[in-house]
Amino acid sequence: MDHTRHRRSIFCILPPHVLEAIVKNGSNAQRRMAEQMLRSAAAMRTARAAVDARLKALGPSAPTGAPHKQRVIFTTSHTENIPGVRTREEGQGPTGDAAVDEAYNGLGATFDLYWDIWKRDSVDAAGMELDATVHYGMNYDNAYWNGERMIFGDGDGRLFNRFTIAVDVIGHELTHGVTGHTANLDYNGQSGALNESVSDVFGSLVKQYAASPRQSAAQADWLIGAGLLMPGVKGEALRSMKAPGTAYDDPVLGKDPQPAHMKDYVTTTSDDGGVHINSGIPNNAFARLAIALGGYSWEKAGQIWYKTLTDTRLAPSSQFMDFARLTALNAFQLYGAVGKQAVIDAWRQVGISVN
Amino acid sequence: MRIQCKTLGGFAYVPGLQRPIHIDTERLNTLQAGELESMVRAAHFFDQSDSVRPAGAADYRSYRITVEDGEKSHTVQVVESTADHSLLALIAYLRRLGADGPS
């Protein structure tokens, strides 16, 4: 029996024309075996053709390297019990619940930017399911990435609206996942501000790319969280990449504390060392670069930033200067001396000298 | 029992909104005071230690909570994404009391 099995395994790797020759010329035993192999090979080809046809029906690039857009939206119904109840899954239609549907669409818009522009298949580049929880907590004025999923509050309804209202906020949170799977920038001080800035940069690109029609760098508002502040609050958004420090100035919220230049860098122990404050500096460098280069932001400036974020030389502890240097190197690789000079100019305008 | 709770960080980090909540159970009605004290017990607050910063997480809020009960006083910094449910429930209750109280 062992002997037979061994011979059969040899037949398996023989091409059809050899098997046919054995059927014609071999001994009775050899012929029977070869005939059997040919039949199973034919059955295999039929099965493979059927699978190929099904994959083809899924889309042009389906058989290999296909994107895995798999969204699941959960709701905690104003409790803190994560993950909550599955409410909308990939392919299902709108629910009529604004937060659920905005999260679903925003996850889709973010997935599309990363896939269309960089062929990045989800947060981990390996088709990870995108999970979001909405209606988290009571009067909850926040959105966060817990390392595995996005969580969105509905806001208190007095100062803040629901956090799914701005697609760049959704892009921002998912990008924390991308950063976690790439540069993994330490979440404090300058590396933390870079982590925050990268999320604002790609969050803004999601908004510009998802807009209809798509927005150029010149057309973009460069605001993070437009629509998030309730009517009556004096402000247009939570942050402004084009003009950090000008997003709001309100009796209750105070004034937007973001600096646009290194001379105004804020040293603090709050907010993990000011990660949401000093991110204004690299944010402004990016917006300046994108506007200077012209066209769509994802075409050049976004390419330089993505190449830097995924560059193995970008250490978790990177400071502004380390990041700036790498963007200049990557700009040179992508766009030569002209590209590098544009990057150097953008950083110089926020007080960071790269040579 | 006196409790102080300060919110730190978050995507919508606004320094102007970082005013801590101060609660004194003697100033609450009996029902609220009882609920709050039982939540502190349920969370084993005096046995809690600071949360470890969660790997890969971002924009989460932290809460620095101090509870003074007679001779005892204890402070912990709690990260919302890794806190247990009993602590999150306590924080939610404190925030509700803080929102209802005089500002």
Contacts between the chains, C-beta under 8 A, distances in Angstrom:
chain1	res1	chain2	res2	distance
A	80	B	80	7.9
A	80	B	85	7.0
A	80	B	88	4.4
A	80	B	89	7.3
A	80	B	92	6.4
A	81	B	85	7.1
A	137	B	92	6.5
A	138	B	92	6.3
A	138	B	95	7.7
A	138	B	96	6.8
A	139	B	95	7.5
A	139	B	99	6.8
A	141	B	10	7.4
A	141	B	12	5.5
A	141	B	17	7.8
A	142	B	10	4.3
A	142	B	11	5.6
A	142	B	12	5.8
A	142	B	59	7.0
A	142	B	61	5.7
A	143	B	11	4.8
A	143	B	12	7.7
A	143	B	59	6.4
A	144	B	10	6.9
A	144	B	11	6.1
A	144	B	57	7.0
A	144	B	58	6.7
A	144	B	59	3.9
A	144	B	60	4.5
A	144	B	61	7.2
A	144	B	80	7.5
A	144	B	81	6.7
A	145	B	56	7.8
A	145	B	57	5.9
A	145	B	58	4.9
A	145	B	59	5.9
A	145	B	60	7.8
A	146	B	54	6.7
A	146	B	57	5.1
A	146	B	60	6.7
A	146	B	81	4.0
A	147	B	54	5.6
A	147	B	55	6.1
A	147	B	56	3.9
A	147	B	57	4.3
A	147	B	81	7.1
A	151	B	81	7.9
A	156	B	99	7.9
A	159	B	17	7.6
A	160	B	12	6.4
A	163	B	11	7.3
A	163	B	12	7.7
A	169	B	11	7.0
A	172	B	11	7.2
A	172	B	59	7.9
A	173	B	11	7.5
A	173	B	58	7.9
A	173	B	59	6.7
A	176	B	56	7.7
A	176	B	57	7.7
A	176	B	58	4.0
A	176	B	59	6.8
A	177	B	56	7.6
A	179	B	58	7.8
A	180	B	55	7.9
A	180	B	56	3.7
A	180	B	58	7.9
A	184	B	56	7.3
A	187	B	53	7.1
A	187	B	57	7.7
A	187	B	58	5.9
A	195	B	58	6.4
A	196	B	58	7.4
A	199	B	58	7.2
A	225	B	12	7.3
A	228	B	12	7.3
A	238	B	11	7.8
A	238	B	12	5.8
A	238	B	14	8.0
A	250	B	16	7.9
A	252	B	16	6.7
A	252	B	17	7.5
A	253	B	14	5.1
A	253	B	16	5.0
A	253	B	17	6.6
A	254	B	14	6.8
A	254	B	15	6.2
A	254	B	16	2.9
A	254	B	17	8.0
A	255	B	16	7.9
A	257	B	15	5.6
A	270	B	8	6.3
A	270	B	9	7.8
A	270	B	15	7.0
A	270	B	18	7.1
A	271	B	8	6.8
A	271	B	9	5.2
A	271	B	13	4.9
A	271	B	15	7.8
A	272	B	9	6.0
A	275	B	9	7.8
A	276	B	9	7.5
A	276	B	10	7.9
A	276	B	11	7.4
A	276	B	13	4.1
A	277	B	13	7.6
